[in-house]
Amino acid sequence: MDTNPSGRSFARWVLGVGLLASAVAAWGQLGPPPPAPAENPFNEEKRVLGKILFWEEQLSSDDTVACGTCHIPASAGADPRYGLHPGLDGSFGTEDDVIGSPGIARRDANNRPIEDPLFGFEPQVTRRSAPSYFLAMYSPELFWDGRASASFVNPLDATDTVIASGGALESQAVGPIVSDVEMAHEFRDWFEVTTKLATVVPLALATDIPQDMSDALAVDPTYPDLFEAAFSDAAITPVRIGFAIATYERTLVPDQTPWDLFMAGDSSAMTRDQIQGWSMFSDNTVCGNCHVPPLFSDNEFHNIGLRPAAEDKGRMEVTGLEADFGRFKTPSLRNIGLRSTLMHVGWVTDTQDSIDFYNSGNGVTETRHRQFTEDQTGIPTGNPAVFRDYSDINMPAETQTGVRMQALIIDFLTNAMTDPRVAAEAFPFDRPTLATELRVAESQAPRKLKAKVLSATEVRLKWKFRHKKSDATRIQIQEKKSDGRFKKEATVMTEVKKLVLAGLEPGATYVFRIRAKGPSGVSAWSTERTVSLPD
């Protein structure tokens, strides 16, 4: 079995475990995550290998897609990009269109570009939106339809069950790598995947590589080295790839939200409005029947009537059972405020839009939504034989007593359920910048960075954009430290075209750079500007 840690790199192990210990020292209401399967025990070298693999664009056939491309932490582990799939009818601009994730442009068995009948030579788009991969370790089956099962089977031998139970993360991890829509050319096999990994330089295309990853690569600079550190020998296999990625994903527990802190006894963690919103969510709605705290999901499959079930059979595609027609997995509401695409169709845009959909079942007509009730399943209750009807749902904007019910619940969900480490992409949710993010974002790159000394302690930075129609939403400013590394200095909205940095050290020399972030990705860094302050 590929389960033995190597015992190498003790200093790196101490660093990694120390970072993890600080991240989980105060587990929230989720409690400790479920233990890893006995067949795939944790070790630090395996975790950091999994993190490197997760953000490795070279894992795809054309070096354009990493696992993390569609699962950005600051977007709650989902995909902030907009990809349109024409749905079952194959026609764009019709009612069955879906917002999915752009994957790989179609390529033949020889890895040569070929024209796709739907997407031409552009990246293909998945037929469902990308679900968040956070909290996946708590679920017995993964993906919207649950096709990644708890039993992890060796991709090279269907008769070899590597993990009998609790291996859904491992099952999920190996799927997209050989999907000819997501990451692979047609008929790609695992020999090609593992042979490529054995020869490429890890994360050669990425920049801004986090500390734990760069430290690991300093000790073990090749994939054979990294696999040997994690598994005691250098063999690269699909099972080990699944083991490593799953080990990394099991460390991503977003349990430090204001709600977690509040429930642990910190009465100041949530605002008064958020406390009232939490109370109304739990006492005055049926939302929690499926979005069960503390996961805020029941990990079950339901047909909520979002679309005609014939357009996407959902869970039935996996089980073959008529009872599963149109059923999809309940997503967690944690970090929902960071997402711009919700549910498996992707075109539900935010919490308010979700409320509008559920209200549409009781005759509310002022929203764009309607419910398809023919195959809709009931809302579960405490009695497994009793279900509530969707027509019973009614969350008014304001109650008869004047309480702003929707606004309070939205505030609770979008703010009190956000883990600040996820929003800031702080450890363990940190990540490198992908090459494709830079490629698609050059239209929004800032240019002409200027730095002017205002006083012994103040510098003013000014910049312009390369194109007037930039879709950038934020500008990130960094300062170079004496060791040559950059650190984050500030982030401002793009309406700001200049910024005064105060409190600097008189007589010191500073080097600054900036870049833009927006829906289409992250731009390259600007030219560095050096300023020397007077004493």
N, C-alpha and C positions, 0 to 999 in steps of 0.2 A: 504493500500500500504506500501511496505517496504522502506519508504523514509525518516523517521524522524531521524535526528541526536540526539544523547543523551545529548549533552552538557557537557559530562564528560571530565575529564583530560585536564583542560584548559592549563596547562603548556605545555603538549605535543602538543596540537593544535597550540599554539603559535610557538613552535619549527618547526612543519611541515609547517605551513603557511609561516614562515620566510624563510625556505629553498626553498619552491616553489617560493616565491616572488623573491628571488635572482636568481632563475633559469630562470624566465620569465620576469625579469625587462626590458630586451631589446629584445622584440620579433623581430625576423627576418622578412624576406619578407612574411612569412606565415601569419603574423598577429596573433591575439588571436585565439586559437582553437575554433571550433564550440561549442556552449553551450551544456551542458549535457541535456539529455531529462528531461522534467519537472517531469517525474515519478521517476527519479533517480538523484536528485540534489547532488552536491558535499558536502561532509564534510570530515575533515581530518582523523577522525577515520575510515571512510569507505575506504579512499585511502590507508592507511597503512595496513588495513585488506586485501585489494585486493593485495597489494604487497606481503604480507606474503603468501596468498593463491597461488599466481602466482609462487612462488619459493618453494612450499611445495611438496616434493616428496611423502609424505604420502597421497596425494590426489589420487595417482594411486593405483591399486589393490595390487601391490607387492612392493610398496615403492621405485620404481626405476626411476619413470618419474614424473617430475614437468612440468607445462606449460613452464617454462623457460628452461627446458632441450633442447628443440628444438629452443629456441629463445634467443640466447646469445647477450647481448648488443654490446660487442666488435666485434661481427661478423655482425654488422648492424641489430641486432634483428632477425637474421636467424640462421641456424644450421651449425656450422663448422665441424660437424662429417660427415663421409662418410658412407652412407648406400646404398647398391645396391638392387634395385627392378628389377625383370626379365621382367617387362612389360606385355603386353597383351598375348604374346605367352607362358609365364610361364617358359621360358628357359633362364638361365643365360648365358651371353656372346654373346648375339645377339644384333642386331641394335636397338631394341626397349627398351633396358634396360634404367632405370632411376636412378638417384642419389636422393634418398629420405632420410627420417629421421628414424633412429632406434627408435622403440617404445617399446612396452611391449612384452615379450615372450608369446606365446599363452597359455592361461589358460582357463579351462572349467568353467561351471556355478558355480562350487563349489570352484573356485579359485585354482584348482590344475593344475600343468604344463601338457600340452599335446603337442604332436608333430604336427607341422604345415607342410603341404605338400611342402611348398616352403622354409621355414626357419628353419625347424626342431625345436630344443629347444632353438634356438638363438632368440634374439629380432626380431620381425617382422619389416619390413621397409615400410613406406608409399609410395604410388605410385606417389607422386609428392613431389618436394622439399618443405621445409618449407618456406613460405613467411615471410618477415619482418612484425612485428606487430607495428612498428613505423608509425605514420601518419594515422593509421587505423581510427582514429576519424573523418577524413575528407572524408571517403568513405561511400556511401550509402549501399554497399554490400561488404562482406568480403569473404576471401578464394579466391583461384585462379579462381574458377567457380562462385563465388558470392552467394553460397548457404546460407551464414549467412545474412539474410535479415534485412531491417530496422525495420521490425515489430518483436518485441521480444515476443514470446509466452511462457507462463509458461510450463516448461518441464513436469510438473505433470498434466496439464489440457490443451489439445489442443484447447479448446474453450475459454481460458482465454488469451486475448491479453494484456500483461502487459505494453508494450510500443508500441504505434501505429506507430510512425515514429522516426527515429534517433537512433534505438536500435541495430544496426548491431554489435557493440562491445559486447553487452550483449548476442546476439544470438551466436556470435562466441565463447565467453568464456565458454559456457556450453557444447559445442560439444565434444571436445577431452576427457573430463573426463569420458564419458561413451562409447568412441570408443574402441572396442576390438582389435584394432591395435595399438592405441596410448597409452592409459592409463588404460584400463579396462579389466577385464576378461569377457568372453562371458556372455551376458544377465545381466550384472551388472545394478542395478537400483539405483535410487536416495536415497532410504531409506538406502541402504548400505553405500553410500557415506556420507550422513549427519550423520548417526550413528557413523561411524568411526571418522569423524572430532570432534564429541562431546567428544571423549574419548582420542584421541592422544594428546601428548604434541606438541604445534606448533613449527615447524622448529627443531624438536629434532634431525634430521639427518644432518642438515646444520651446517656449521661453517662460521667464518668471517661475522657474521650477521651485516648489516649496522646499523648506529646509530638510525635512525628513527624506524626501526623494533625492535631493542633490547629495546629501550625506551618504545615502546608500549607494548611489552611482559613483561616488568618489572611491568607495571601497571595492565595489563590484561593478565595473564599467560595461560589462556585456550581459546579454540575457543568459547565456550559459552560466556565468558567474552568479547572477541573481538567483537562478533556479537552484544552483548548488547550495547557496546560502540558505535557501528556504527549505529544500528537500534532501539535502545531504549528497546529491549528485546532480550533474549538469543536464540531465535529460529533460527536454521540453516536450510535454505531452498535452493533449487537450484536457485530460483529467486535471493535471496540475494547473493549467490555465484557469479552469473553473474553480479549483480549490483556492487559488490565490485571490482572484477577483472577489469570490464570496467572502473570504476572510477579511478583506478590506471593507466590503459593504457592511459586514456585521458590526463594525466599529462606528457606523454613522447613525447615531441615535439622537434625534433633535428634541431633547427632553428638558431644555432649559428655557422654556417659554415663560412669559409672565404668568400664565395660568398654572404651570407646574410649580413655580415659586409660591404663588398664592395658595395653592392647595397644600403646599408643604408648610404653610404657616406664616408666610410673609404677607401681611394684610395690605402692604403698600405696593405690592408688585403689579396689581391691576388698578386702573382708575375706577372711580365710582360708576361711570357709565359702563365700563367693561364688566364690572361685578354684576351690575343689573342685567347686562346682556347675557352673561353666563347663566344667571338665575332664570331668565326667560327662556333661553335655549333648553335648559334641562327640565324646567317645570311647565312650560307653556307651549311647547312644540313637540312633534314626533320625530324631529331631526335625529335625536339621540337613539332612536330605535335601531337605525342602521349605522349611524356614525357614533358608535358606542365609546365613551371615554374609558380609559385614557388614550387608547389608540385613535379614537374618533373614527373607527371603522369596525365593522363586524367581520371583515374578511370573507364575507359571503357574496353570493352572486344574485342579482336582482334585475328584473326588467322594469324600469321606471317609466317606460313609454316615451323615451326621448326621440325615437324614430320608429318607423315600421320594422318589426323584427326581421322581416324578409330581406331587408337591406344589409343586415349583418346578424348572423345567427348567434354570435357570441359564444357562450359556454357550450352550446349544443354542438359546435364544431369539434369540441374536445371529447365530450361524453357520448354524443349520439342520442341523447335523451330528449324527447319532445318537451319535457318539463323544463329544460334549460334553454328553450327557444328565446333568443334575444336577451339573455341574462349576461350581466357584466359585473365585475368585482367592485365592491364599494371602496372608493378611494378615501384615504384619510383626509381630514380637514386641517391637520397640522400644516402650518406655513401656507395656507391657502391664499393669504394676502400677497404672496410673492408670485403667484401664478397668473398668466394672462390667457391660458387656454385650460378649460376645465372639462371634465367628463371625457368619455372615449371618443366623442365627436370633435372635441377641440373648439367648437364655435360657441360654447358657453364661456363668457369672457371674464366674469368675476362673481363675487358672492351675491351681489344684487341681481345679476342676471340669473343665477341659480334659483334665487327666491322667486323671481318672476316666472321661471319655468314651473316650479312646484305650485305656485298660485294659479297657474293657467288651468289646472284640473278642476277648479271649482267655479268655472264660468267667468273668471277675471279675463277681460279681453283687451286691456290697454297695453299688453306686452306683445312682442313678436312671436311668442311661443304658443305651442299647442301640445297636448299630450295624445299619444297614440295608445288607446286603451285596450285594443283587441287582445293583446297578449301580455298586458301589464300584470305584474305580480303584486300581491298585496304588501302592505307595510307590516313587518313583523311586530309582534307584541310580546309581552312576557309569557303568554300562553301560545305554545307552538301550533295550536289548532285554530287560533283566532288571529285575523289580520285586519288592519285598518285600510280603508279605501282612500285613494289619492284625492278623491273629491272632498274628503273631510279636511284636507289641508287648507288653512287660511292664515297667512301671516300678514296682517294689515300693516300699512305704513304707520298707522297710529291707532291705538286702542280707543275704546269709548271713553276712557278716563284721561285721554290725552298723552299716554305714554308712547314715545317714539319707538315702537317695537322693532321695526326693521333696522333702523339706524343703530340701535343699541346692540342688537345681535350681530350686525355687520362689523361694528367696532370691535366686539369681542373676538369674532372669528379672524378678521384680517389683521388685527394688531396683537391681541393677547395670546394668540395661538402661533405667533412667529418667534422662532428661536433666533436671537440676535447673531449667533455664530453662523447660522445658515445664511442670513441676509448679508453678512459681511464677508462670507467665505473665509472664516477663520477656522483654524484647526479644530476638529479633524475634517472640516468641510472645505479646506483650502485646496487649491488646484493650480496647475500651470495654465498659461495662455496657449491656446492651440494655434497652429499655423493658419488654419482656415479662418479663424476669427480675424486675424490680421488681414488676410486676403480679401475678405468680403467687406471690410470696413474702411478701406482707404478713402472712399468718397466722403467720409465724415472725419478724416484726420485733421487735427489742428496744425497750423503752420505759423511761421513768423512769430515764434515765441520771443518776447522781449522781457528783459529784467532790468529794473531801475532801482538804484539804491535811494531810499527816501531819508534814512537816518542811520545811525549806528546799529539800530536794532530792527529796521524795517526794510523790506524789499517789495516792490510792486511788480507783479507779473501780468503781462498782457498778451493776447493771442488772437488770431483770426482762423477761420476755417478755410479749407481748400476749396469747398464748394458751398454756395449759399444755401443749397437745399439739403444740407447735412441733416441726417435723422438722429444725430447724437443727442443724448439726454443728460449726460454727465461728463465732467472733465476731471480726470484724476491727476494730481500733482505729486511728484516724488522728489525727494532730496537724496543726493548721494552722500553716504557716510564715509568716514576716513578709511574704512576697510574696503571701499570700492563698491559696496552693496547699496542699493537704493531702498529707501523706506517710504511708506505712504505718508505724505504730509497733509493732504486735504483732498476732499472731493466736493465739487460744486456743480450746480445745475448749469446747463449750457446757456441759459439766459445771461449768465455772468460772463463778461468778456475780459475781466481783469480781477486781480485778487491781491490784497495787501497781506503779506505774511509778517506778523509782528512777533516780538519776544525773541528775536534772533541774538546771537552772541556777538558783541562788538569785536572787531578785529578779525573775525573768522571769514573763511572763504566758503561759499556755498555753490553747489551745482544742482540745477533744477531741470526737470523734463516733465512734459505733460502728454497725455493721450486722451482720446475720446471713447466713450462707450455708448452704445445704443442698440436698437432692435436687431441691426444687421451684424453686430459683433463689436470687436474692440480694435481700435486703430493702432497703427505703429506708433512708437514713441516719437515725439518731436526731437529736433536737434537740441542738444544740451546747452544750457546757458549758465555761465559761471559769473558770480558776483563776489567781490571782496568788500566787506564792510569796514568802515573807519573805526578806529579805537574810540 
